[in-house]
Amino acid sequence: MKRILIAVLLLVSLQTIAQDYDTVPAYKKNPNIPTFQVQLIDSSFFTDADIPKGKPVIITYFNPECGHCQMEAKEISDHLDRFKNAFLLFVSYQPMDQIKGFAQQFKMDLQPNIRFARDKNYFLPGYYRVEFTPYNALYDKNGKFVRVYPTGMDIKEVTDWLKQ
């Protein structure tokens, strides 16, 4: 009898916790680029306010050791000219030396429109509900949400969108 009572109490408490979970991700509620702060590979801090105005924005959450992330970065690197009018922010939670190595490996660390950063507060994965990497969020030149690619972006589709 005591075990049944404990089981019932446990189920009731779990149900209460489950009801507090918001089923709509934050990025679907807010059409703007979220407020955030990350640390760039040069150790300076970068916030949403530092994003250049008037350019489409691609926020990519990645893992430097992820094969799909490496493939996507290679494809972007091979077509940098197609991204020249956009701002790209690559963000990871991994150690800074891995992020920096990734940026250098794909020769994107010195591009004026690309930044690499560490999200030590793990804000962006929660905000976007990242389940897989690479994860891409696109915003138009006015900073308004366009769409996400939860398992990596279609480079041709994105570069065609950037031409508009």
N, C-alpha and C positions, 0 to 999 in steps of 0.2 A: 504494500500500500504506500509506503514511504517513497519507494522508487517511482511509482506512478505519479505521485504528487510532484516530485522533483522533475520528472520528464515533462509534465504539463507546464510547470513554471518555466522551464527552459524554453519550450516551444513558444510560449506567450512572450517571453522576453526577446527571442529571436524575431518574432513577427513584428514587435514594436520597433526594433532596430531596422528591419527591412523597410518599414513604412517611411522612415526618415530619408532613405536614399532617393535622390532626385533622379528620375529616369531620363530627363532631358539634359544632355551635356551643356555646359556653360556656353560653348561657342555657338550653339544654336539659339541661345537666348539673347546673345549680344552680337549685333552685326558688325561691331568694330574690332580692330586689333586689340587684344587684351592688354591690360596694364601688367607689365612684368619687368624684372631686372635679372640680367644674366651677366656672367663675367666672360669677357673676350679673351682670346689666347694671348693678348699682350698684357693681361691682368687688369685692364681698365673695366669699368662697368658700363653696360649698355642697357637702355630701357626702351620701351615702346616709343617714348618721346624722341629718341634718337633716330628713328627710322625716317629716311628721306621722304619728304612729301611729294605727291604727284607722280609716284611710280607704283606699279603693281608690286606686291610683296608676296614672297613665298617663304613660309616658315617651315623648315624641315627638321623634324625630330629624328635623330639617327643614333646608331651605335657604331663606333669606328671598326668594330670587329665583325659587323653584320655583312655577309656577302651581298645581299640585295642592296644595302646602303652603298657598298663599294661600287656595285654595277651602276646604280643611279648616279653617283658622283662622277664616275668615269664618263657616262653619257653626257652629263651637264658640262664637264670639263672639255669634252670633245666638241661641244657646240656653244662655247661661251658667248660667241657673237650673237646668238639667238636670245640670250638672257641679258644683254647689255643695258636694256631699258627697264629692267626690273631690279628689285632689291631682294637678295637672298640671305636668309639667316638660318644657318645650320646650328642646331642646338642638341647637346647631349648631356647626360648625367655622368658619363664616364670621366676618368681622370684627365686633367688638362693636357698632360703630355700625349695621351692617345688622340685627343681631339686635334691638337696641333699637328701631330704626325699625319693624321688623316688629311687635314687641309693642305699640308705640304705635298703629300703623296699625289694628290690630284691637282696640284698647282693652282689652287684657288685661294691660297692664303694671302696673296698680294693683289687680288682683284678689288678694285675700288667699290664695287657694288655687292660684295659678298663678305659676310662676317661669320666667324665660327666662335661658339660660346659654350660655356658650361652652365647648366641650370642646377646649381647646387641645392636649391630649395625644392626641386622636383615639382615646380609649378605647372609647366606646360603639359606634361603627360596627364596630369589630373584634369586640367582645363579641357583638353581635347579628348580625354579618355583613350589615350594611345594604347593599343594592344600589340601592334606590330611595328617594326621599323623596316624601311623608312616610312615616316608618316608626314604628309605634306598638307599644309593649310594655305589656301590662296586668298589673297585680298586684292581688290582692284586699286586703281591709282588714288581713290578717295579713302582708302583704308577700310572699305566695306567688304564683309565676308562674301566669297564667291563659292567655294567648295573645299572639301577635303579629299585627299587620296589616302585612305587609311592603310594601304599596303604598297605604297610607292606610286609615283605619278607616271602618267603616260607622257613622255617628253614631247612627242609630236603634237599631241592635243594641247599641252600647256604652251608650247612655243607658238602654235597657231593662235591661241587665245592672246598671247602677248603681242601679236602683230596687230590686233584690233585697235 
